[in-house]
Amino acid sequence: MIKCCEQLKCFTQAAVLCQFLKEADYGLAFKVLQENRKRSDAAEFHYSQHVWDVQILEHAIYFHKESGEVGKKKAAISAIARPELNHSNNPQVMERVQKLRATHFFQAMARQYLLS
């Protein structure tokens, strides 16, 4: 699915999928996020609703700052500041957040690719 999203130029979706792997593929996630600067693929929406991996959000903030993309940087900062992503949370809270965000992500993908 990651490769399909890359081919479709849906780079933020590909980065979201990188966090689903048993071991998150940060190298690939960071690479596809850098490709995203050439496109508008609802990155702000995905940051706030579908990304739960703080390292991916931290890289997004850094990269958008370096490339001067103020809107995307603000969206990533807002997403990382959400209380449910706090590392001090109980592991069950993080598990629920991951399941909820994963469900929302796949519902959004189904709407985009199957219902349109």
C-alpha positions, 0 to 999 in steps of 0.5 A: 500500500505504501508503494501504491500511495507513492505512485499516486503521489499521496505522500502523506498517506504513504508516511501514515502507512509507515507507522503501521509496520511492526517496526515503523519505517522512519527512513521511508516515512521521512523520504516521502514527507520530503516529496510531499512539498511538491504536492497538496495531499491533505497533509494537515488533515492527516497530521491531526487525524491519522498520525500517532507516531511522534517521531514522524510528526517531529520530522514533519515539523522540522522539514516544513520549517526548513522548507518554509511551509508555515501552514503545514508546520503549524498543523504538525505542531498542533497535532503533536501538542494534542494530549492523547499523544503524550508519552506519559499516557498509560499504554492502554491510552496510546493503544486506543489512540492508535486503533482509533486513528488507524480506523479513521485513516482506513475509512478515509482511504476507503471513501477516497478510493472506493466511493469516489 
